Amino acid sequence: MSTSRLRRGWSLSLTTITATVLAMPALASAATPTLITPACAWRLETTPSTANVAFPDSGATYWTTPFTVQDGLQVTVSGSYADARYTSLTVYDSSRSPFMTNGVSSSLPDYLTAPDAGSINPWQQTAVPGGHFTVTLSPNAATGETNTVPLAPAGTRSGRTGYLIYRAYLPADGNPSSIPLPTLTFDQNGTSVTPPVCGSTLSSDPPTTTTTTTTAAAGARVSSAADSAGPQFARGSSGTGGLFPNPDNAYLSEKLTPPTGNTVLVIRGKAPRTPQSNDPIPWPSATSDIRYWSLCDNLAIPPLPVVVNTLPDGSLDYGCRADYRTRLDATGYYTFVVGTEAQRSAIENIPGATFVPFSSAAPTAQHILLFRNLLGGGFEESVQNVPSDNRPASAAAVMKDYYPRSALCSLTILSADGPQACLRSS
């Protein structure tokens, strides 16, 4: 599929998203008619099971509140620190991109969110989750202010749409509904409105690979780089194409059409260290290189869903494998084997191999594999430090043993001789 065709698909999906959020009911204060607020907060919830679009990670949940930029508007976000591997708040402009205003980022990760008086941030000090924080979205955010992020880029006209996204990765109890959603208070000219939290998600339909109405939070630019050994991972352009990118994530990508017959895709590299539990830990950490990493298999068909296969017992197999679901060998290396559900049993019998599915519903469609690193900038071999030049050699030079080398290989050879036999000539 051509890049222009993919971009047209993204545009169609995001046009639908924008139409959806702009059609949502707004609440105008009777005392101050110019104050426009959402009827409820966190109306849009994005997971592969509620809204499968734009490269979602099945380990993450994204809640979105669209809002109207207005002169003098300020939004107060009051919340509790969640019991999860990672959380963040990010404001996006009308083009669905993060931004800087007066040198202040529109994104605030958990470990940089200062606690309220009497509370402790468990990503700053060892503590039980549940302490409180207060963040202000202000049109005049300035460097040095605590817990203040810009409401909109400088010069944004009143009436434009902005978006606030709250992200959570890997809730400790495995249940995203246990994450406490922050309270939002909209203030303008002495009038305040606090919309209630919405009572339902955008969609309760079963997961599908053709969902087109939602928001999303991925930010990868697909690389088309390849060499004679087959597809190879590279970091693409830093442009995000309006896909609500998470500034704390960085991606390598490769794309391919699933091979036929007995051939599978083998991906091998050294695993960076990550937290051993999903409870918050002080960050940065001396015992972890990055906060989270994963490999996800997605379809290159708009709206760019993650692969979802229905298994014989009726359960769903999502095409993501997070760090904690990845087998490692005695030397700390992972071996992903991407194949069909029919090949699963043989693949899982290979020592140290982690099965990743191709799509059962679209076996001949082009797939896009994304290798994510979250909060890895302080780790020299992380994806964050790879130049965005679409060159596998650049990624390999930076990441060294941590680079995910890949090759197409006969499952028979892989089973008999191991992944090194498949990767030897790549």
C-alpha positions in Angstrom: 0.0 0.0 0.0 1.4 3.4 -0.9 2.2 6.0 1.7 -0.3 8.4 0.0 -3.1 5.8 0.3 -2.3 5.2 3.9 -2.4 8.9 4.6 -5.8 9.2 2.9 -7.0 6.4 5.2 -5.7 8.2 8.3 -7.4 11.4 7.1 -10.7 9.6 6.7 -10.5 8.0 10.1 -9.5 11.3 11.8 -12.2 13.2 9.9 -14.7 10.8 11.5 -13.1 11.3 14.9 -13.3 15.1 14.6 -16.9 15.0 13.5 -17.8 12.7 16.4 -16.2 14.8 19.1 -17.6 18.1 17.7 -21.1 16.6 17.6 -20.9 15.8 21.3 -23.2 17.9 23.4 -21.7 20.9 25.2 -22.8 22.7 28.3 -23.1 26.5 28.3 -23.2 28.2 31.7 -26.4 30.2 32.3 -24.4 32.8 34.2 -21.8 33.2 31.6 -23.1 32.1 28.1 -19.6 32.3 26.6 -18.3 29.4 28.9 -18.7 26.2 26.8 -17.8 22.9 28.5 -18.3 19.3 27.7 -21.5 17.8 29.0 -19.4 15.1 30.7 -15.7 14.4 31.1 -13.7 11.5 29.5 -16.4 10.7 27.0 -14.0 8.8 24.7 -12.3 5.6 25.9 -9.8 3.9 23.5 -8.7 0.3 23.8 -8.5 -2.4 21.1 -11.8 -3.8 22.5 -13.7 -0.5 22.4 -12.2 1.3 19.5 -9.5 -0.4 17.5 -7.8 2.4 15.5 -4.4 4.0 14.9 -2.0 1.4 16.3 -3.4 0.9 19.8 -1.4 -1.0 22.4 -3.5 -3.6 24.2 -1.6 -2.8 27.4 -2.9 0.8 27.4 -6.1 2.7 27.8 -6.7 6.3 26.7 -9.4 8.5 27.9 -10.1 11.7 25.9 -12.0 14.9 26.6 -12.4 17.3 23.7 -12.9 21.0 24.7 -13.4 24.4 23.1 -10.6 27.0 23.4 -12.1 30.2 24.8 -10.6 33.5 25.9 -9.7 33.4 29.6 -10.4 29.7 29.9 -8.5 27.7 32.5 -9.0 24.0 33.3 -8.1 22.4 36.6 -7.4 18.7 36.6 -7.7 17.1 40.1 -6.8 13.4 40.4 -5.3 10.6 42.4 -2.2 8.7 41.5 -3.2 5.4 39.9 -1.9 2.0 40.7 -0.4 1.3 37.3 2.9 1.0 35.4 2.5 4.5 33.8 0.1 7.4 33.5 0.3 10.8 31.8 -1.8 13.9 30.9 -1.3 15.4 27.4 -3.1 18.3 25.7 -3.4 18.3 21.9 -4.1 21.1 19.5 -6.8 21.1 16.9 -4.6 19.2 14.5 -4.3 16.4 17.2 -0.6 17.1 17.9 1.2 17.9 21.2 2.9 21.3 21.4 5.1 23.7 23.3 4.0 27.2 24.6 6.5 29.5 26.2 9.0 26.6 26.4 6.5 24.4 28.3 5.4 21.0 27.0 1.8 20.2 26.7 2.5 16.7 28.1 3.1 15.8 31.8 4.1 12.3 32.7 3.5 10.7 36.1 6.9 11.1 37.6 7.0 14.9 36.9 3.5 15.5 38.4 4.0 17.2 41.8 1.7 16.0 44.6 -0.7 18.1 46.6 0.3 19.2 50.1 0.2 16.1 52.4 0.3 13.6 49.5 3.2 11.6 47.9 3.8 10.9 44.3 4.7 7.1 44.1 6.7 7.7 41.0 8.9 10.2 43.0 9.1 8.4 46.4 8.1 4.9 47.4 4.5 5.1 48.5 1.1 3.5 48.2 -0.8 4.9 45.2 -3.8 7.1 46.0 -2.2 10.5 46.8 -3.6 13.5 45.1 -2.4 16.0 42.4 -3.7 19.1 40.8 -2.7 20.2 37.3 -3.7 23.5 35.6 -4.3 23.9 31.9 -3.5 27.6 31.4 -3.3 29.8 28.3 -0.3 31.5 29.9 1.8 28.5 31.1 5.3 29.6 31.8 8.6 27.8 32.5 9.1 27.1 36.2 5.4 26.8 37.2 4.5 23.6 39.0 1.9 21.3 37.4 1.0 23.9 34.7 0.7 22.9 31.1 -0.5 25.0 28.1 -4.1 25.0 27.2 -3.4 25.7 23.5 -0.6 26.9 21.3 0.1 30.6 21.4 -2.2 32.5 19.1 -4.9 29.8 19.0 -8.3 31.5 18.1 -11.2 31.1 20.5 -13.6 28.4 19.2 -10.9 26.0 18.1 -11.1 22.4 19.5 -8.4 21.1 21.9 -8.1 17.6 23.3 -7.0 16.3 26.8 -5.9 12.7 27.0 -5.3 10.7 30.2 -3.3 7.5 29.6 -2.7 4.5 31.8 -0.5 1.5 31.0 -0.9 -1.8 32.8 -3.1 -1.2 35.8 -1.8 -3.3 38.7 -5.0 -5.3 39.0 -5.3 -5.7 35.2 -8.6 -3.8 35.1 -8.6 -0.4 33.4 -12.0 0.5 35.0 -10.2 0.6 38.4 -8.2 3.6 37.3 -9.5 6.8 39.0 -10.3 9.4 36.3 -9.4 13.0 37.2 -12.1 15.6 37.8 -12.1 18.5 35.4 -13.2 22.1 36.3 -13.6 24.7 33.7 -13.1 28.3 34.9 -13.7 31.5 33.0 -14.2 35.0 34.3 -15.2 33.8 37.8 -17.6 31.1 36.6 -16.8 27.4 37.2 -18.3 24.3 35.8 -17.3 20.7 36.8 -18.8 18.2 34.3 -19.5 14.7 35.7 -17.5 11.8 34.4 -19.3 10.2 31.5 -21.1 7.0 32.3 -20.3 5.0 29.2 -17.5 4.5 26.7 -17.7 5.5 23.0 -18.5 2.0 21.9 -19.6 -1.2 23.5 -19.4 -3.2 20.4 -17.1 -6.2 20.1 -13.5 -5.5 18.9 -13.3 -5.2 15.1 -10.6 -4.5 12.5 -12.8 -1.9 10.8 -13.7 0.5 13.6 -13.7 4.0 12.3 -15.3 6.2 15.1 -13.0 6.9 18.0 -9.8 8.7 19.1 -6.4 7.2 19.3 -3.1 7.8 20.9 -0.4 6.3 18.8 2.2 8.3 17.0 4.4 6.1 14.8 5.3 7.1 11.3 5.6 3.9 9.3 8.9 3.1 7.8 9.2 1.5 4.4 12.9 0.6 4.8 13.9 -2.9 3.8 17.0 -4.6 2.6 17.9 -7.8 0.7 17.4 -9.9 3.9 13.8 -8.9 4.1 12.0 -6.4 6.3 14.0 -4.6 8.9 13.1 -2.2 11.7 13.8 1.5 11.4 12.7 4.7 13.0 10.6 6.8 10.6 9.9 10.5 10.3 9.3 12.3 13.5 6.1 13.7 11.9 3.1 12.2 13.5 0.3 12.8 11.0 -2.3 13.8 13.6 -2.4 10.5 15.4 -2.4 11.8 19.0 1.1 10.7 19.6 2.4 10.1 23.1 5.6 12.2 23.5 6.9 9.6 26.0 6.9 6.8 23.4 9.3 6.1 20.5 8.8 3.5 17.8 10.7 1.3 15.3 8.5 -0.1 12.5 8.7 -2.6 9.7 6.0 -3.7 7.3 5.4 -6.8 5.3 2.8 -9.0 3.8 2.5 -12.3 5.7 4.5 -15.0 4.1 2.8 -18.2 2.9 3.5 -21.8 3.5 5.8 -22.8 6.4 7.5 -19.4 6.6 7.4 -17.2 9.7 9.0 -13.9 10.8 11.6 -14.2 13.5 12.5 -11.1 15.6 15.3 -11.3 18.2 17.1 -8.8 20.4 18.1 -8.1 24.0 15.4 -7.0 26.3 15.8 -3.7 28.1 15.1 -3.9 31.9 11.6 -2.8 33.0 9.9 -2.7 36.3 9.1 -6.1 37.8 5.6 -5.2 38.8 2.9 -2.9 37.5 2.8 -0.8 40.7 4.4 2.6 40.5 8.1 2.9 41.3 10.3 6.0 41.7 11.5 7.1 38.3 14.2 7.2 36.9 15.1 3.8 38.4 18.5 2.2 38.9 17.0 -1.2 38.3 15.1 -0.4 35.0 16.3 0.9 31.7 12.9 2.0 30.4 9.4 2.0 31.8 7.7 -0.3 29.2 8.3 -1.9 25.9 6.1 -4.0 23.5 5.8 -5.5 20.0 2.5 -5.0 18.3 1.3 -6.4 14.9 -1.1 -4.1 13.1 -2.9 -4.0 9.8 -1.9 -1.4 7.3 -5.6 -0.9 6.4 -7.2 2.2 7.7 -8.0 2.8 10.5 -4.7 1.0 11.3 -6.0 -1.5 14.0 -4.0 -3.9 16.0 -4.5 -7.5 15.0 -7.4 -9.2 16.8 -8.0 -12.9 16.3 -10.9 -14.9 17.7 -9.7 -18.3 19.1 -11.6 -21.5 19.0 -12.7 -21.1 22.7 -14.2 -17.7 21.8 -11.4 -15.7 23.5 -9.5 -12.9 21.7 -5.9 -12.8 20.8 -4.6 -9.3 20.4 -1.4 -8.8 18.3 0.5 -7.1 21.1 3.1 -8.7 23.4 4.2 -6.5 26.3 7.5 -6.9 28.1 6.0 -9.0 30.9 4.3 -11.3 28.4 7.6 -12.0 26.5 9.7 -15.0 27.2 13.5 -14.4 27.6 16.3 -16.9 27.4 19.1 -17.3 29.9 21.0 -14.4 28.3 18.1 -11.9 28.5 17.2 -12.1 24.8 13.6 -12.4 23.4 12.6 -14.2 20.3 9.3 -13.2 18.7 7.9 -15.5 16.1 5.1 -13.9 14.0 3.0 -16.5 12.3 -0.6 -17.8 11.9 -2.8 -19.2 14.6 -2.4 -22.6 12.9 1.4 -22.3 13.6 0.9 -21.2 17.2 1.4 -24.6 18.8 4.6 -25.4 16.9 6.0 -21.9 17.7 5.2 -22.1 21.4 7.1 -25.4 21.6 10.3 -23.6 20.6 12.4 -22.8 23.7 12.3 -19.1 24.5 9.9 -18.2 21.6 7.0 -15.8 22.0 4.2 -16.2 19.5 2.7 -13.1 17.8 -0.2 -13.5 15.4 -0.8 -12.4 11.9 -4.4 -11.5 11.2 -6.7 -14.5 10.6 -9.3 -12.2 9.0 -6.9 -10.4 6.6 -4.1 -12.9 5.9 -3.0 -11.3 2.7 -3.2 -7.6 3.9 0.0 -5.7 4.6 1.0 -5.7 8.3 2.9 -3.1 10.3 5.0 -4.2 13.2 5.7 -1.6 15.9 8.4 -1.9 18.5 7.6 0.5 21.3 9.9 2.0 24.0 8.3 4.1 26.7 10.3 6.7 28.7 13.6 5.4 27.5 15.5 8.6 26.8 18.0 8.1 29.7 18.9 4.6 28.3 21.5 5.0 25.6 20.3 2.0 23.6 16.6 3.0 23.6 14.5 3.8 20.5 14.3 7.4 21.7 17.9 7.9 20.8 17.6 6.5 17.2 17.6 9.1 14.4 14.4 9.3 12.4 16.0 8.6 9.1 14.2 5.4 8.0 17.5 3.5 8.1 17.8 0.1 9.8 21.6 0.6 10.0 21.1 3.7 12.1 18.8 2.0 14.5 21.2 -1.0 14.9 24.2 1.3 15.5 22.4 3.0 18.4 20.6 0.1 19.9 23.4 -2.5 19.5 22.3 -5.8 21.1 18.9 -4.2 21.9 18.1 -3.7 18.2 15.3 -6.1 17.1 16.9 -8.0 14.2 14.4 -9.8 12.0 14.3 -12.4 9.2 11.8 -14.6 7.3 12.6 -18.2 8.1 11.2 -21.7 7.6 9.5 -22.9 10.7 11.1 -26.2 10.2 14.6 -24.7 10.3 13.7 -22.5 13.3 12.4 -25.5 15.3 15.4 -27.6 14.5 18.3 -25.1 14.7 17.0 -22.1 16.6 16.6 -18.4 15.8 20.4 -17.9 15.2 20.1 -20.1 12.1 17.4 -17.8 10.8 19.2 -14.5 11.6 22.7 -15.6 10.5 22.4 -14.2 7.0 20.2 -11.2 7.8 
